[in-house]
Structure formats: C-alpha cells, structure tokens
C-alpha cells in the first residue's frame, strides 16, 4: 500500500480509524506505510483515539475488537481434526498447482499443512514459511530449499510472528502464496487473531499470486480480524460442498473456484 499525506490531523485520524475498523486490527508499521507519516505521528494519533475510547492499544498495534475476540479459535490440534478429509483433499489439489522449481510460500494453518504434505516427492521447490508445522513437515526433504521466517513462536497457531518475521518476509519474493483463513464472506478473508493477520498480509505483499486453500465450512464461520478484501485472492481451492451462493460470491469478486471432490465421488 502506498502512503498518502493528509492535510490535517483530524482527517488523518479519521482515516486511521477507518482502516482499523475495516480490518479489526492494524500493526503500527502498516499504519505508518499506509498513512505516509512517521511512527511517532501514528503513535500520537492512536493515543488520542484511545483516550477518546475509539480504539484499544494492543501489543504491536491498535484494535477495535474486545480482548476476548483476539484469543484465537481453539487449539491447533483441535482445529486440525475439524473437517479433516475436506482439508486433506483441498491440500492435495493445491499441491498439484506447484511445478518443479516453483518458489512458493505456505501460510500457517491446518489446511495449508496438507499442501506441504502433498508436495510431490523428489520435486525441487523453494518453500517460504513461518509455520512451525510446515517447517517440521518439510525439513527432511532434501530436494526442497526451505526458508524459515524466524520470529516468536505462538503455540496457538504453531507459527512464528513479530518484527523479525516481517523483516525477513519483506526481503523475499514468491510466485504463489497458499493462504489459510478462518472465515470468508463478502467483506473479505478473515482470521482469528491480530498477529496472524499481520503476517498473512506480509505474505500477500510478496506473492505474485494468492491461492486461498480452505474447506467449505469457512464460508459459514465467523472470524473477526480481516486479512484482505476478497478480490485480492486469485484462486480458492475448496471442497465441493461449497454452496451455489458462495460460488456466486467468488465470481462477483473475480476469484476462480477450484472445487475438489470429497467422499465417495473422489474415489
């Protein structure tokens, strides 16, 4: 996002508030870049809005969500077991999009983990990831050049996040990102917590193409922190239980659906 200069502090704070309300959470660094002002100016504006009761200052940024809204959506192992067959099939189909020598990024998430597991044996690729489970899955694959982001490990998502993660990702470029999400609707793509959203946005920024890999239940799951608008996504790989209204929604936003058979018809 390119920075914009504002003629007055009130108009700048109004734009800042609009950004935070639209996404649920924004990192300070994102606001600096988007608003085109200094870190100190953003912090002063955030402090003013906080004193007015319009935002909450949280670690790494600012939110309009209550604290309980940023606590995640259950433990990692619990999430891994939900809709497992649909996730596995979607992951396998997504892995078929990866050609030899492709440079890809794999997001942290239980469905994208299935992409890592399904990458063809012996196929050389470069994989960038901040996911501890993806790194663990691929670390013994000698044909894969594995680039870890570093950062602070968050056990609820089994992923690394923070300033080190963002700095590392900013120096990279990949052809395709396989993105995970907790919820999808007309307003965009959502996840369950603030730090995860910031890392996902950083991954989107370094990718030529964004492939969202989800099971169809995500169209009916509410998550509070927006990652991006839906039209940022190029392709959605999803099981064939996706409904006609959800397919129509993707079409309205120019997103290509890649439906994957699950169950008896997949055999």
C-alpha positions in Angstrom: 0.0 0.0 0.0 1.4 3.4 -0.9 1.4 6.2 1.7 -0.8 9.2 1.5 -0.2 12.6 3.1 -3.1 14.3 5.0 -3.6 18.0 5.3 -4.9 17.9 8.9 -4.5 15.7 11.9 -8.3 15.2 12.2 -8.6 13.9 8.7 -5.5 11.6 9.2 -7.0 10.2 12.4 -10.3 9.7 10.7 -8.6 7.6 8.0 -6.6 5.7 10.7 -9.9 4.8 12.5 -11.5 3.8 9.2 -8.6 1.4 8.5 -8.7 -0.2 11.9 -12.5 -0.6 11.9 -12.4 -2.2 8.4 -9.8 -4.8 9.5 -10.3 -5.2 13.2 -6.5 -4.8 13.9 -3.7 -2.9 12.3 0.0 -3.1 13.1 1.7 0.2 13.8 4.1 -0.5 10.8 1.1 -0.9 8.5 -0.4 2.4 9.5 3.0 4.2 9.1 3.2 2.8 5.5 -0.4 3.4 4.6 -0.7 6.9 6.0 2.7 8.1 4.9 3.7 9.5 8.3 6.2 8.8 11.0 6.0 6.1 13.6 5.8 8.8 16.2 2.8 10.5 14.5 0.9 7.2 14.3 1.5 6.6 17.9 0.3 10.1 18.9 -2.8 9.6 16.8 -3.5 6.2 18.3 -3.0 7.5 21.8 -5.6 10.3 21.0 -8.1 7.9 19.6 -7.6 5.6 22.6 -8.2 8.4 25.0 -11.4 9.1 23.1 -12.5 5.5 23.6 -12.5 4.7 19.9 -9.6 2.1 19.7 -7.6 -0.1 22.0 -3.8 -0.1 22.1 -2.6 -3.7 22.0 0.8 -5.3 21.5 2.2 -4.3 18.1 -0.7 -2.1 17.0 -4.2 -1.0 17.5 -7.6 -2.8 17.6 -11.3 -2.0 17.8 -12.0 -5.6 19.0 -12.6 -6.7 22.6 -9.7 -8.7 24.1 -11.6 -11.9 24.0 -12.1 -11.6 20.3 -8.3 -11.9 19.7 -7.9 -15.1 21.7 -8.0 -17.4 18.7 -10.3 -20.2 17.6 -9.3 -23.2 19.7 -6.1 -25.2 20.0 -4.1 -26.2 17.0 -4.7 -29.9 17.4 -8.4 -29.3 17.9 -8.6 -27.3 14.6 -6.5 -29.9 12.7 -9.2 -32.5 13.4 -12.1 -30.5 12.1 -13.3 -31.3 8.5 -10.1 -33.3 8.1 -11.0 -35.1 4.8 -12.1 -31.9 3.1 -8.8 -30.2 4.2 -6.7 -33.1 3.0 -8.4 -33.2 -0.4 -8.1 -29.4 -0.8 -4.4 -29.6 0.2 -3.7 -32.3 -2.3 -5.4 -30.4 -5.1 -3.5 -27.2 -4.2 -0.2 -29.1 -4.3 -0.9 -30.2 -7.9 -0.6 -26.5 -8.8 3.1 -26.5 -7.8 5.5 -27.1 -10.7 9.2 -28.1 -10.4 11.4 -25.2 -9.3 8.5 -23.0 -8.3 9.1 -20.6 -5.4 6.1 -20.7 -3.1 5.0 -19.5 0.3 3.0 -21.7 2.7 0.9 -20.0 5.3 0.3 -21.3 8.8 -2.9 -23.3 9.0 -4.1 -26.9 9.2 -5.3 -27.0 5.6 -2.2 -25.5 4.2 -0.2 -28.1 6.1 -1.9 -30.6 3.9 -0.4 -28.8 0.9 3.1 -29.3 2.4 2.4 -33.0 3.0 1.2 -33.4 -0.6 4.1 -31.8 -2.4 5.5 -34.4 -4.9 8.4 -36.4 -3.6 11.7 -35.6 -5.3 10.4 -32.4 -6.9 12.7 -29.4 -6.3 11.0 -26.3 -4.9 11.8 -23.4 -2.7 9.3 -23.0 0.1 9.0 -20.0 2.4 7.0 -20.4 5.6 6.5 -19.0 9.1 4.6 -22.2 10.1 6.4 -24.5 12.6 4.4 -27.5 11.4 5.2 -26.8 7.8 8.9 -26.4 8.5 8.8 -29.6 10.5 7.0 -31.5 7.8 9.5 -30.4 5.1 12.8 -30.2 7.0 13.9 -33.7 5.9 13.0 -33.2 2.2 16.5 -32.5 0.7 15.1 -31.6 -2.7 13.3 -28.6 -1.1 15.0 -25.3 -0.3 13.3 -24.4 2.9 13.3 -20.7 4.1 12.0 -20.1 7.6 10.9 -16.6 8.6 12.2 -16.6 12.2 10.3 -14.7 14.9 8.5 -15.5 18.1 6.6 -18.8 18.2 2.9 -18.6 19.0 1.7 -22.0 20.2 -2.0 -21.5 19.5 -1.2 -21.2 15.7 2.1 -23.1 15.7 3.6 -20.2 13.8 6.2 -17.5 14.1 5.3 -13.8 14.2 6.7 -10.4 15.1 9.2 -7.9 13.8 11.8 -10.5 12.7 9.2 -12.4 10.7 8.0 -9.3 8.9 11.6 -8.1 8.2 12.5 -11.5 6.7 9.4 -11.7 4.5 9.9 -8.2 3.2 13.2 -9.2 1.6 11.7 -12.2 -0.4 9.5 -12.7 -3.5 7.5 -15.8 -4.3 5.4 -16.8 -7.3 2.5 -18.2 -5.4 1.2 -18.0 -1.8 -1.0 -20.7 -0.4 -3.1 -18.8 2.1 -5.1 -20.1 5.1 -8.1 -18.4 6.7 -10.7 -18.9 9.5 -13.6 -17.3 7.7 -14.6 -15.9 4.3 -17.5 -13.7 3.4 -18.5 -10.8 1.1 -16.4 -8.4 3.2 -13.2 -10.4 2.7 -10.9 -13.1 4.1 -10.6 -13.3 7.9 -8.5 -14.9 10.7 -8.9 -15.2 14.4 -6.1 -13.1 15.8 -4.2 -9.9 15.3 -0.6 -11.2 14.9 -1.6 -13.8 12.3 -3.4 -11.2 10.2 -0.3 -9.0 10.0 1.9 -11.9 8.9 -0.7 -13.0 6.3 -0.8 -9.5 4.8 3.0 -9.5 4.6 2.9 -12.8 2.7 0.3 -11.4 0.3 2.6 -8.5 -0.4 5.5 -10.7 -1.5 3.4 -13.0 -3.7 2.6 -12.7 -7.4 -0.5 -15.0 -7.0 -2.7 -15.7 -3.9 -4.3 -19.1 -3.6 -6.7 -19.5 -0.7 -6.9 -23.1 0.5 -9.9 -23.8 2.7 -12.7 -26.2 3.5 -16.2 -25.1 2.6 -17.2 -24.6 6.3 -15.1 -21.4 6.3 -17.8 -19.7 4.3 -20.1 -20.2 7.4 -17.5 -19.5 10.1 -17.2 -16.0 11.7 -13.8 -14.7 12.4 -13.1 -11.1 13.5 -9.8 -9.8 12.0 -9.8 -9.1 8.3 -6.7 -10.2 6.4 -7.7 -8.7 3.0 -10.6 -8.0 0.6 -11.8 -11.0 -1.3 -10.7 -9.6 -4.7 -7.0 -9.8 -3.5 -7.4 -13.6 -3.9 -6.8 -15.1 -7.3 -8.0 -18.7 -6.7 -9.9 -20.6 -4.0 -9.2 -24.3 -3.6 -12.2 -25.8 -1.7 -14.1 -29.0 -1.4 -17.3 -29.5 -3.5 -19.6 -28.9 -0.6 -19.3 -25.2 -1.3 -22.8 -23.7 -1.9 -24.1 -22.0 -5.1 -24.4 -18.6 -3.3 -20.8 -18.9 -2.1 -19.7 -19.7 -5.7 -21.6 -16.7 -7.0 -19.9 -14.5 -4.4 -16.5 -15.6 -5.6 -17.5 -14.9 -9.2 -18.6 -11.4 -8.3 -15.1 -10.7 -6.9 -13.3 -12.3 -9.8 -12.0 -15.2 -7.8 -11.5 -18.6 -9.6 -13.0 -21.5 -7.7 -11.2 -24.8 -7.9 -13.6 -27.4 -6.5 -12.3 -30.7 -5.1 -14.4 -33.8 -4.8 -14.6 -35.3 -1.3 -16.0 -38.7 -0.2 -17.3 -41.4 -2.5 -17.1 -39.4 -5.7 -13.4 -38.7 -5.0 -12.5 -42.3 -5.1 
